[in-house]
Amino acid sequence: MDSSQEKNTPIKISKNIFDAIQPIKEGKIVVAKTDTIYGILADALNKEAVEKLYQIKGRPEDKPFVILIPSLEELKKFNIIPDKQAEKILNIKGITVIFDVNDPEGEFFYLHRGKNSLAFRIPDEPVFLSFLRELKRPVVAPSANPSGLTPAEDVNKAIEYFQNNVDLYIDSGKVIENIPSTIVKLENGKIKILRQGSKRL
């Protein structure tokens, strides 16, 4: 498909988050409101989809994405066995927790980008959490904006940013508080807050 055809491709918008399930399974890119702000979503286990997301956002190559999961069980897919304290914090929902990754074969290099750590969050929003459970895939979910610009507070702004580079937009209205999640890491049994966000510990 040449660029003129791409420009003429209709932009797809839905109000139903569950319409995003099949496109994400097919490796496509979706903009949707998460438990915090509008995110740009892709299947975290699909390397090509993740790399496409880096291109669309203009994201620095060495900066990993946060991964959204429906439960602690999903960590097994990334060879992560959390300690009890980390489990407790992640289960609070809405808190992003950074884990060290044991990845000697480089299987997940496309996700951790050489940092050997990954950030996970169980979303604190019932509908989005149900969507993840039905999807049965972890998703990378950076904010819906090109790197360096303000996160989109509604679908119209996201469309202005990404146009036909995104396969589907889920319209959930305007975000009232455009605040990202709190990010923490456990170091020697102590909680280190790396970014204070929408939820306090």
N, C-alpha and C positions, 0 to 999 in steps of 0.2 A: 504493500500500500504506500503511495507516495504522500508527501506532506500535504498536498492540496486535498486529497481524499480524507486524511486524518482530520484536517480542520473542519471538514463538512460532516464528520461523524457526530450524530446527535449525542448530547451529554445526557447520561442516564441518571435520573434522580428518583429515589423512593423514600417513603416515610417509614418503611418497615425494615428494621435492622436485620431481620431474619432473611431478607432478600440478598444479603451479603454473603450468606453461607456458601452457595455454589460458586460464585466468582472467586472467592478466596481459595477454595479447594482447587480451582483451576489455575491458581497462580496469578490471579489478577489483583489489582490495587483498588482499595475502597477507602473513601473518606467517611468517617462516622464519629459521632460523639461517644466518648468512652465514659468512664466514671468521673473524669475531671474536665477535659477540654476536647475539642474536635481533634481526632487523630487520623493519620493516614496509615491504613492497615494492610499487612501482607502476612501470608503464612510463614511463620518463623522457621519451619522445617523445609522450606522451599528456597534453596540458595539463589536461584535465578530471580525469584520475586523480591528477595531481600536486596540483591544487587541493583535491581531496577529501581527500588525505593531510594537507594543512595543517589542514583542519577537524577530522579525526579526532584528530590529535595535539595540537591547540590550539597549534600552533607559531607563534612570532612571524612575521608576514608578510614581514619583511625578512631572514630567516635561511635561506639556501639549503641544500638537501640534498646529501649526498655521492652521487655516481653510480657505480655498479659496472658495469664493462665487462670483456669477455673478452679484449680485445687492444687494442693501440695503434691499430689500424685504425678503431676506433669513434670516435676523436676527430674524424675527418673529418666525422662527422654533425653536429658542433657547430662546424664551421669553425675547428678548432684545429689548428695545425701546431706540434708541440712541437720544441724544440731537442734536440740529442743528449743533453745532460746530463739534461734532464727525462725523455726517453725511457728512459734508463738507470735512473733512480730508479723510474719507474712500472713498469718491467719486472721490478723486484725482486719484485713481488707482495706485497700486504699493506700497502704504504705508500700513503697518500692524498696525492695531489699536487694543488696548486691551480694552475690556469692562468688567465691573463687571457683574456677572451672579446671578440672583435671582433664586436659585435652592433648595428650602426647601425640596422637595421630593427626591432629589438626582438623578433626571432623567438623568442629564448630568454629573454626577460624573466621569464617564469613560472618559470624555473629559477634564474637568477642574482639575481632580485629587486632589480635595480638596482645590484648590486655589481660587475657586469661581470667576474666571475670565477666559475669552477666548479671543484669538487673531484672528482677521479676516483681510483678504485682498481681494480686488477686483483686479485681475491681470491686469497689464498694457501690455497686449499682445493680439492683436485681435483674433488670431486663438484659443489660449487657452481659451479666454473668450467665444468664440462661442461654444467651446467644453463643457464648464461648463453649458452654457444655454441649450444646447441640452441634456446633462446628467440629468439636473434637480435634482441634488444632490450636497450639499456642500461636499468638500473633505478635509481630513487632508492631509498635504503635507510637511512633514519634508524633509530635504535634503537627497539625495540618498547616504547614507554612514552609516556604523555601527557607533554607538556613539564613539567619540574620534578619528575617522579617518577623512581624508580630503574628502570633498564632491566630488562625481564623476563628472568629467568634460565631460564625454561622456558615451555612453551606454556600451562600452567595459569594462570600469572601474566598472560600476554598476554591470555588469554580474560577474566580478571577485569577487566583494563583496558579492553578494546575490545568484548567481547561480539559482537553481530551486525553491528557496524560494519566488521568484517573478513570478507571472503568465504571465506577458506580459511586454516586454520592448519596448518603443517607441523611435526610433532612430531619433533625430533631429540634428545630427551633434555634433560638439564640442562647448562647451560653451566658448565664448571669455573672458568674465569677470565673474569669478566664485564668484560673490558677492551676499549675501543674501539680503533680503529686510530690509528697515528701519522700526524699531518698535517704536511706540509712545503710550503714554497713557495720557489722559486728567485728570488732578488733580486740582480741584477747579478752573476750567476754563482755566488752563494753560497747554500748551503742554510740556510734559516731554519726551525727546528722550531717549529710553532705549537701542537702538542699531542703530548706524548710518550705513546705508547700501547703496543699489543701487540708492536710490532717496533721494534728500534733500527737506525739506519743505521750 
